[in-house]
Amino acid sequence: MGIARIEELVPGSADAVRIPLIGQSLCAGFPSPADDFLEGALELPRWLAPNPPATFLWRIAGNSMRGAGIFDGDLACVDRSLQPTDGSVVVAAIDGEMSIKRYRLEGNRAWLAFENPDLPVFAVEELQDGVIWGVVRFTIHWHTAKAALKR
């Protein structure tokens, strides 16, 4: 089995797709992915976002998923067309707020958990108003100080 090569992505090429960037952060509350909340769009290779109409980018707020390597300020690529499986990182609408969690399935019982031992685990069916909104396909984590990126 060979190593896959990442081809150079030419902006505006047929292999690029524009994915909307939601202007409000996950975990901070978000009513719907309407155009009023769009901050812009990023071009990504189609292989990273194979279903563009169902895909959104969201900024992460807070460190509730630090154990999964997802940190404050990262971008999450969320695909609404995917079904979660045990271990998936998901975006869930919980009591009207959008939040990122780890999806766990034990038998026929689904659980949502933070990847931070200081925060609680709870069953999906115990939520007043909880729905799995989408599955996180990947995240973008910055390794450069954010101040340096603004130059």
C-alpha positions, 0 to 999 in steps of 0.5 A: 500500500502506497502513501497517498499524495496531497495534490496542490489545490489551485484556488477556484479549480473544479476540485475545490468546494466553498464551505460556509464558515459560521460566524458564531462559535460552537458551545456559545449558542447558535439558533440555525445555520442561516445566511445571517450567521455566515462569516464567509467561506473557505475553499477546500479540496472536494475530498475533504468535504465530499458533500458541500451542501451539508457541510459547514465550518465552525469555530470552537469556543472553549476547551471541553474537547481538549482530550480529543485534540480540539481546542479553543479557536480551532475550526471544525468541519461538520457534515450533516449528512453523516450518521454518528457511530460510537466514538464520533465527535458530533455537534449536538443541539442541546436545549437550543445551544450548539455544542461539540461532544463525543458520541458514545453508544453502549448497546441501544443507549447513546451518550454524549461526553466531553473530552475533559474529565472535569465535565459530566457525561449524560445520556442523550435521552435524558436531555430536555431538547437534544438532537445530533446536528452533524458529525465532525469530519475533521478539525483545523488546529492552529500551531502558530500564535493567533497574533502572528496570523493577523499580520 
